Amino acid sequence: MGVAGGSVTMAGGPTIVIPAGALSADTTITVASSTIAAPGGAVTSVFQFGPDGTTFATPATVRFTVPAGTSAAEVGVYWTRPGSTTQWDILPVTVSGTTATVSVTHFSAGYVGAACPADSTCTPAGYATGPRAQRYVVTPVGSPPFNQSEEVVQAAAPNFTIRVDSNNGVSQTSHFIRSGGAVLYVATEFRMPNGAVTSYSYAPPLLIFPADTTPGATASSTSTVTSGASVYTTTRALTVDGVETVTVPAGTFLALKVTTIITSSNAPSVHNLAWWAPVVGRVKTINCQAAAPAVTTTWELTSSSPMICAGGTCACNDLVNSAPEVPLTFTPANLPAPAGGALADGAYSLTAQNLYTGPGGRSGDSLMRIKSTYVLQSGIGQWVYEDDGGAAATRSTEAVRVSGSQLISTTICGAEEPGDIGASRVIGFTASGDTLRLIWANPNYPASSSDQGEERVMIRR
């Protein structure tokens, strides 16, 4: 194509229209499928426009085919910055029918994706948009990785509280406040495996996430930190680097990268790099000491689930437990072997719960009454479970996959022992029609218990 301009269309893909005078010399124009993975929220594939880095004296036009019913308010065009495959600019788009049109000043990679929830700078409000439960794998240099859970346990605008548990036995409860789009750190409490507790408060509250998320924006805050008799100052200087794609175990996300330099009067300077994805929140973090950048700790998201808050208290779900109350029954027989089957999505009610005590074992009514509802949808299982012990309903959310006659469940949200965080639970199952039998074998039988295991019989409503 020369200075007169023209158009190029990829079969089944986008069309490029280059106006007269946009090019200064004959150029071979290409468009092809990109090797860049489409991030979550992508409406089209990612395409590579070439030659990469070509600039235009007058903007060129690119037209993408989008699903019928797409509106310009719902989407944006994501276009990599010159020389980068991970940093993206978000360009305004017009939509007519099934065609999304955008103007570009250079060639790189691009696609049509879901619009950011706040504005064109892709403010990933994360903690500010709604309570979530997250799971991370944490990798310190020179030490084995460990798993960590984060759950919003209280939310009463503008405040919220996050509980962080690690399977190395450390628990942390942190208090935050939202202010004009910013997120501020108020106080935190660490509980060690030996029961020792250390508390920190920040006055004024310490800036964690900036209000202005325009690429290049900066912000800072200085706080006095009080921990018992110890008092020192800390400063956080934040820089918004821009929008990038980042891949973690939970998937590929379009995220806003924020770099923070942390200086304290009693410790070496630390650099913190955080990637915040729209709605999901923080998907990756890297901490390193400024004096020793090779000494890093990395957090990567492994799973995420929304939480439900009412009256300031948050829970994994708000399922209505409409199941009947049933007895836990001692059954003097061998635990049934799981047979697998076609596992169907839907809402299930507990109709029987049997504890198998082995031939000649205990029998009859245990006098305990239980009710439970289980909802399975697209690989996500949600539980609400109540017994007559008088405690509040137990709620959880799990990622579920099938392997033969077993369900492999990983808790995303819900109470669990620290050692179980990030671990997978194996449950046998038999599915036939609308009946689902979940079978837990006792791994310690018969060494330390006469009970072989438990079976829950659930009927799909």
C-alpha positions as CSV (number, residue, x, y, z in Angstrom):
1,M,0.0,0.0,0.0
2,G,1.3,3.5,-0.9
3,V,0.6,7.1,-0.2
4,A,-2.8,6.8,-1.9
5,G,-4.0,4.6,1.0
6,G,-6.4,1.7,0.7
7,S,-7.9,-1.1,2.8
8,V,-7.0,-4.6,3.9
9,T,-9.5,-7.2,5.2
10,M,-8.6,-10.5,7.0
11,A,-11.0,-13.3,6.2
12,G,-13.1,-13.7,9.3
13,G,-11.3,-10.9,11.0
14,P,-10.9,-7.1,11.0
15,T,-10.6,-4.6,8.2
16,I,-7.9,-1.8,8.1
17,V,-8.6,1.4,6.2
18,I,-5.6,3.7,5.7
19,P,-6.4,7.2,4.3
20,A,-4.4,8.9,1.6
21,G,-1.3,10.6,3.0
22,A,-1.1,8.5,6.1
23,L,1.9,6.5,4.8
24,S,5.0,8.2,3.4
25,A,6.2,5.2,1.3
26,D,5.0,1.8,-0.1
27,T,4.4,-0.5,2.8
28,T,3.3,-4.2,3.0
29,I,0.3,-4.2,5.4
30,T,-0.5,-7.4,7.3
31,V,-3.2,-8.5,9.8
32,A,-3.1,-11.9,11.5
33,S,-4.1,-13.7,14.6
34,S,-1.8,-12.8,17.5
35,T,0.0,-15.1,19.8
36,I,-1.1,-12.9,22.7
37,A,-3.7,-14.7,24.7
38,A,-7.1,-12.9,24.9
39,P,-7.5,-11.6,28.5
40,G,-10.8,-12.1,30.4
41,G,-13.6,-10.0,29.0
42,A,-12.3,-10.2,25.4
43,V,-15.2,-9.9,22.8
44,T,-12.9,-10.7,19.9
45,S,-9.6,-12.5,19.3
46,V,-6.4,-10.6,19.6
47,F,-5.1,-9.6,16.2
48,Q,-1.6,-8.4,15.2
49,F,-1.4,-5.5,12.8
50,G,1.8,-4.9,10.9
51,P,4.4,-3.9,10.3
52,D,4.5,-3.5,14.1
53,G,5.4,0.0,15.0
54,T,4.2,1.6,11.8
55,T,3.0,5.1,12.5
56,F,0.5,7.2,10.4
57,A,0.5,10.9,9.6
58,T,-3.3,10.7,9.6
59,P,-5.1,8.1,11.9
60,A,-6.1,4.8,10.3
61,T,-9.4,3.1,10.9
62,V,-9.8,-0.5,12.1
63,R,-13.2,-2.3,12.0
64,F,-13.8,-5.4,14.2
65,T,-16.8,-7.7,14.0
66,V,-18.5,-8.0,17.4
67,P,-21.6,-10.0,18.6
68,A,-25.0,-8.6,17.7
69,G,-26.4,-6.4,20.4
70,T,-23.0,-5.1,21.5
71,S,-23.2,-1.4,22.5
72,A,-20.3,1.1,22.6
73,A,-20.9,1.6,26.3
74,E,-20.1,-2.0,26.9
75,V,-16.8,-2.3,25.1
76,G,-13.5,-0.6,24.3
77,V,-10.6,-1.4,21.9
78,Y,-7.4,-2.4,23.7
79,W,-4.3,-1.5,21.7
80,T,-0.7,-2.4,22.7
81,R,1.7,0.5,23.2
82,P,4.7,0.7,20.8
83,G,7.3,-1.9,21.5
84,S,5.2,-3.8,24.1
85,T,3.1,-6.9,24.2
86,T,1.7,-6.4,27.7
87,Q,1.0,-2.7,28.1
88,W,-2.3,-1.5,26.6
89,D,-4.0,1.7,25.8
90,I,-7.8,1.7,25.9
91,L,-9.3,3.5,22.8
92,P,-12.8,4.9,22.4
93,V,-14.9,2.9,20.0
94,T,-18.1,3.4,18.0
95,V,-20.5,0.4,17.3
96,S,-23.0,0.1,14.5
97,G,-24.7,-3.3,14.2
98,T,-22.0,-5.9,14.5
99,T,-19.1,-3.5,13.6
100,A,-16.9,-1.8,16.2
101,T,-14.7,1.0,14.7
102,V,-11.7,2.7,16.2
103,S,-9.0,5.1,15.0
104,V,-5.3,4.2,15.6
105,T,-2.1,6.2,15.1
106,H,0.2,3.2,15.0
107,F,0.2,-0.6,14.3
108,S,0.6,-3.1,17.1
109,A,-1.8,-5.7,18.6
110,G,-5.5,-5.1,19.4
111,Y,-8.8,-6.5,20.3
112,V,-12.3,-5.5,21.5
113,G,-13.0,-6.2,25.2
114,A,-15.4,-5.4,27.9
115,A,-15.3,-1.7,28.9
116,C,-13.7,-0.9,32.3
117,P,-16.4,-0.4,35.0
118,A,-15.3,3.2,35.8
119,D,-13.6,5.1,33.0
120,S,-11.2,4.9,30.1
121,T,-8.2,4.6,32.3
122,C,-9.6,1.2,33.5
123,T,-9.9,1.9,37.1
124,P,-9.8,-1.6,38.7
125,A,-11.9,-0.7,41.7
126,G,-11.4,-4.2,43.1
127,Y,-11.8,-3.7,46.9
128,A,-14.0,-0.7,46.2
129,T,-16.5,-2.5,43.9
130,G,-17.5,-5.3,46.2
131,P,-16.4,-7.8,48.8
132,R,-14.5,-10.8,47.4
133,A,-12.7,-13.9,48.6
134,Q,-9.3,-14.5,47.0
135,R,-6.8,-17.3,47.1
136,Y,-3.1,-16.7,46.4
137,V,0.1,-18.7,46.1
138,V,3.0,-16.8,47.8
139,T,6.5,-17.5,46.6
140,P,9.4,-16.0,48.7
141,V,12.9,-16.3,47.3
142,G,14.8,-19.1,49.0
143,S,11.7,-20.5,50.8
144,P,9.0,-22.9,49.8
145,P,5.8,-21.4,48.4
146,F,2.7,-21.3,50.6
147,N,-1.0,-20.6,50.1
148,Q,-2.9,-17.6,51.4
149,S,-6.6,-16.7,51.6
150,E,-8.2,-13.3,51.8
151,E,-11.8,-12.7,52.7
152,V,-13.7,-9.5,53.3
153,V,-15.4,-10.3,56.6
154,Q,-17.0,-6.9,57.3
155,A,-18.1,-4.1,54.9
156,A,-20.0,-1.0,56.0
157,A,-19.3,1.8,53.6
158,P,-16.8,3.4,53.5
159,N,-15.0,0.9,55.8
160,F,-14.2,-2.7,55.2
161,T,-12.2,-5.4,57.0
162,I,-10.1,-8.2,55.4
163,R,-9.0,-11.4,57.1
164,V,-5.9,-13.0,55.6
165,D,-4.9,-16.6,56.6
166,S,-1.8,-18.4,55.5
167,N,-1.2,-22.1,55.7
168,N,2.1,-21.3,57.5
169,G,-0.1,-20.5,60.5
170,V,0.0,-16.7,60.3
171,S,-3.4,-14.8,60.4
172,Q,-3.9,-11.1,59.7
173,T,-6.9,-8.9,60.1
174,S,-6.7,-5.5,58.3
175,H,-9.0,-2.5,58.3
176,F,-9.4,-0.2,55.4
177,I,-11.4,2.9,54.4
178,R,-12.4,4.2,50.9
179,S,-12.1,7.9,50.2
180,G,-12.8,9.5,46.9
181,G,-11.8,6.4,44.9
182,A,-8.7,5.8,47.0
183,V,-8.2,2.9,49.4
184,L,-6.5,3.7,52.7
185,Y,-4.9,1.4,55.3
186,V,-6.1,2.1,58.9
187,A,-4.9,-0.7,61.1
188,T,-3.8,-4.4,61.1
189,E,-3.4,-7.2,63.6
190,F,-1.0,-10.2,63.1
191,R,-1.6,-13.4,65.0
192,M,1.3,-15.9,65.0
193,P,1.1,-19.7,65.2
194,N,2.2,-19.5,68.9
195,G,-0.8,-17.2,69.6
196,A,1.3,-14.0,69.9
197,V,-0.5,-10.9,68.6
198,T,1.1,-7.8,67.1
199,S,-1.0,-4.7,66.2
200,Y,-0.2,-1.7,64.0
201,S,-2.2,1.5,63.5
202,Y,-1.6,4.2,60.9
203,A,-2.3,7.9,61.5
204,P,-3.3,9.3,59.2
205,P,-4.4,6.3,57.2
206,L,-1.8,5.0,54.7
207,L,-2.6,5.2,51.0
208,I,-2.8,1.7,49.3
209,F,-4.6,2.5,46.0
210,P,-4.7,5.9,44.4
211,A,-7.8,7.9,43.5
212,D,-6.3,9.0,40.1
213,T,-5.6,6.0,37.9
214,T,-4.5,7.9,34.8
215,P,-1.2,6.4,33.6
216,G,1.6,8.5,34.9
217,A,-0.3,9.8,37.9
218,T,1.5,9.9,41.2
219,A,0.3,10.1,44.8
220,S,1.9,9.7,48.2
221,S,1.1,9.6,51.9
222,T,3.1,9.6,55.2
223,S,1.9,8.0,58.4
224,T,3.0,7.5,61.9
225,V,2.9,3.8,62.7
226,T,2.3,2.7,66.3
227,S,2.8,-0.8,67.5
228,G,2.9,-1.1,71.2
229,A,5.8,1.0,72.5
230,S,7.3,1.2,69.0
231,V,6.6,4.4,67.0
232,Y,8.0,5.2,63.5
233,T,7.1,6.8,60.2
234,T,6.5,5.3,56.8
235,T,5.9,6.9,53.4
236,R,4.3,5.3,50.4
237,A,4.9,7.0,47.0
238,L,2.6,5.5,44.3
239,T,3.1,5.7,40.5
240,V,0.4,4.5,38.1
241,D,2.3,2.7,35.3
242,G,-0.7,1.9,33.0
243,V,-2.7,-1.1,31.9
244,E,-1.0,-4.4,31.2
245,T,-1.9,-8.0,30.6
246,V,-0.7,-10.3,33.4
247,T,-1.0,-14.1,33.6
248,V,-1.4,-15.9,36.9
249,P,-2.7,-19.3,37.9
250,A,-6.3,-17.9,38.0
251,G,-6.0,-16.8,34.3
252,T,-5.0,-13.9,32.1
253,F,-6.2,-10.4,33.2
254,L,-6.1,-6.9,31.9
255,A,-4.8,-5.0,35.0
256,L,-3.6,-1.6,36.1
257,K,0.0,-1.7,37.3
258,V,0.8,0.5,40.3
259,T,4.4,0.8,41.6
260,T,4.9,1.9,45.2
261,I,8.1,2.8,46.9
262,I,7.8,2.3,50.7
263,T,10.3,4.0,53.0
264,S,10.3,3.7,56.7
265,S,12.3,5.3,59.5
266,N,13.2,1.9,60.9
267,A,13.6,-0.4,57.9
268,P,15.2,-0.6,54.4
269,S,13.2,0.8,51.4
270,V,10.8,-1.6,49.7
271,H,9.5,-1.6,46.2
272,N,6.0,-3.0,45.7
273,L,4.5,-3.7,42.2
274,A,0.8,-4.5,42.2
275,W,-1.5,-5.4,39.3
276,W,-5.2,-4.6,39.9
277,A,-7.8,-6.1,37.5
278,P,-11.3,-4.6,37.1
279,V,-13.8,-6.0,39.6
280,V,-11.4,-8.8,40.7
281,G,-8.9,-6.6,42.4
282,R,-5.3,-7.4,43.1
283,V,-4.2,-10.4,40.9
284,K,-0.4,-10.2,41.4
285,T,2.0,-8.4,43.7
286,I,5.8,-8.4,43.9
287,N,7.7,-7.0,46.9
288,C,11.5,-6.5,46.8
289,Q,14.0,-4.6,48.9
290,A,15.4,-1.7,47.1
291,A,18.9,-2.6,48.3
292,A,18.6,-6.2,47.2
293,P,16.1,-6.4,44.3
294,A,16.7,-10.2,43.9
295,V,15.2,-10.7,47.3
296,T,11.5,-10.8,46.3
297,T,8.2,-12.2,47.4
298,T,5.5,-12.8,44.8
299,W,1.7,-13.2,45.3
300,E,-0.3,-14.7,42.4
301,L,-4.1,-15.1,42.4
302,T,-5.3,-18.7,42.1
303,S,-9.0,-18.2,42.5
304,S,-11.6,-15.5,43.3
305,S,-15.3,-15.4,44.2
306,P,-17.7,-12.6,45.2
307,M,-19.0,-12.4,48.7
308,I,-22.4,-11.3,50.0
309,C,-22.7,-8.7,52.8
310,A,-25.7,-7.8,54.9
311,G,-25.8,-5.7,58.1
312,G,-22.0,-5.1,57.8
313,T,-21.2,-8.9,58.0
314,C,-20.0,-10.7,54.9
315,A,-20.4,-14.4,53.9
316,C,-19.6,-16.6,50.9
317,N,-23.1,-16.7,49.6
318,D,-26.7,-15.9,50.5
319,L,-28.3,-19.2,49.6
320,V,-31.6,-19.9,51.2
321,N,-31.4,-23.3,53.0
322,S,-34.7,-24.7,51.9
323,A,-33.7,-28.3,52.4
324,P,-35.6,-30.5,54.9
325,E,-34.1,-31.3,58.3
326,V,-32.8,-34.9,58.3
327,P,-31.2,-37.1,61.0
328,L,-27.5,-38.2,60.9
329,T,-28.0,-41.9,60.9
330,F,-25.4,-44.6,62.1
331,T,-25.3,-47.3,59.4
332,P,-23.6,-50.6,60.4
333,A,-22.3,-51.4,56.9
334,N,-19.3,-50.8,54.7
335,L,-19.0,-47.4,53.1
336,P,-20.4,-47.5,49.5
337,A,-17.9,-47.2,46.7
338,P,-18.4,-44.2,44.5
339,A,-19.6,-45.0,40.9
340,G,-19.3,-41.5,39.3
341,G,-21.8,-40.7,36.6
342,A,-23.1,-37.6,34.8
343,L,-22.9,-34.7,37.3
344,A,-25.6,-32.2,36.5
345,D,-25.7,-28.5,37.4
346,G,-28.5,-27.4,39.7
347,A,-29.7,-26.8,43.3
348,Y,-29.6,-29.9,45.5
349,S,-31.2,-30.5,48.9
350,L,-29.9,-32.9,51.5
351,T,-32.4,-35.8,52.0
352,A,-30.2,-38.2,54.1
353,Q,-26.9,-38.2,55.8
354,N,-25.4,-41.6,56.8
355,L,-22.3,-42.3,58.9
356,Y,-21.1,-45.8,58.0
357,T,-19.7,-47.6,61.1
358,G,-18.8,-50.9,59.4
359,P,-20.4,-54.3,59.8
360,G,-21.4,-54.8,63.4
361,G,-20.9,-51.1,64.2
362,R,-23.3,-48.6,65.8
363,S,-26.7,-48.2,64.3
364,G,-29.8,-46.0,64.5
365,D,-30.5,-42.3,65.0
366,S,-27.5,-40.2,66.2
367,L,-30.1,-37.6,67.5
368,M,-28.3,-34.9,65.4
369,R,-30.4,-33.0,62.9
370,I,-28.9,-31.5,59.7
371,K,-30.1,-29.4,56.8
372,S,-28.0,-28.5,53.8
373,T,-28.4,-27.0,50.3
374,Y,-25.8,-27.3,47.5
375,V,-25.8,-25.4,44.3
376,L,-23.5,-26.5,41.5
377,Q,-23.0,-24.3,38.4
378,S,-20.3,-24.2,35.8
379,G,-17.6,-25.7,38.0
380,I,-18.5,-23.7,41.1
381,G,-20.1,-25.3,44.1
382,Q,-21.8,-23.3,46.9
383,W,-22.8,-24.8,50.2
384,V,-25.0,-23.7,53.2
385,Y,-25.0,-26.2,56.0
386,E,-26.8,-26.1,59.4
387,D,-27.0,-28.5,62.3
388,D,-28.9,-28.5,65.6
389,G,-25.8,-27.4,67.5
390,G,-27.2,-23.9,67.4
391,A,-24.3,-22.3,65.5
392,A,-24.8,-20.0,62.6
393,A,-25.1,-21.5,59.2
394,T,-21.8,-22.5,57.6
395,R,-21.3,-21.3,54.1
396,S,-18.6,-22.0,51.5
397,T,-17.8,-21.7,47.8
398,E,-15.6,-24.1,46.0
399,A,-14.0,-24.7,42.6
400,V,-15.1,-28.2,41.5
401,R,-13.8,-30.5,38.8
402,V,-14.5,-34.2,38.1
403,S,-11.9,-36.9,37.9
404,G,-13.5,-40.3,37.3
405,S,-15.7,-41.0,40.3
406,Q,-14.2,-38.2,42.4
407,L,-14.9,-34.5,42.8
408,I,-11.8,-32.4,43.4
409,S,-12.9,-29.4,45.4
410,T,-10.8,-26.4,46.3
411,T,-12.2,-23.9,48.7
412,I,-12.4,-20.3,47.4
413,C,-14.4,-18.9,50.2
414,G,-15.3,-20.3,53.6
415,A,-13.9,-21.3,57.0
416,E,-11.1,-23.9,56.9
417,E,-8.0,-24.9,58.8
418,P,-4.9,-22.9,57.9
419,G,-3.2,-26.1,56.6
420,D,-6.1,-26.6,54.2
421,I,-5.8,-23.2,52.5
422,G,-5.2,-23.8,48.8
423,A,-5.4,-27.6,49.2
424,S,-7.8,-29.7,47.3
425,R,-10.4,-32.0,48.9
426,V,-11.2,-35.3,47.2
427,I,-14.9,-36.5,47.5
428,G,-16.3,-39.6,45.9
429,F,-19.6,-39.3,44.1
430,T,-22.4,-41.3,42.5
431,A,-24.7,-39.4,40.2
432,S,-27.9,-40.9,38.8
433,G,-30.7,-38.8,37.4
434,D,-31.5,-36.2,40.0
435,T,-29.8,-38.0,42.9
436,L,-26.2,-37.1,43.9
437,R,-24.5,-39.1,46.6
438,L,-21.3,-37.5,48.0
439,I,-19.0,-40.0,49.8
440,W,-16.3,-39.0,52.3
441,A,-14.0,-41.8,53.2
442,N,-12.2,-41.7,56.6
443,P,-8.5,-41.7,55.7
444,N,-7.7,-42.8,59.3
445,Y,-9.9,-45.9,59.3
446,P,-9.4,-48.3,60.9
447,A,-6.3,-47.1,62.8
448,S,-7.9,-44.4,64.9
449,S,-11.7,-44.7,64.2
450,S,-14.3,-47.3,63.9
451,D,-16.2,-45.1,61.4
452,Q,-15.5,-45.8,57.7
453,G,-16.9,-42.5,56.3
454,E,-19.9,-40.5,55.5
455,E,-22.5,-40.3,52.7
456,R,-24.7,-37.3,51.9
457,V,-27.7,-38.1,49.7
458,M,-28.9,-35.0,47.8
459,I,-31.8,-34.6,45.4
460,R,-31.8,-32.0,42.6
461,R,-34.8,-29.7,42.9
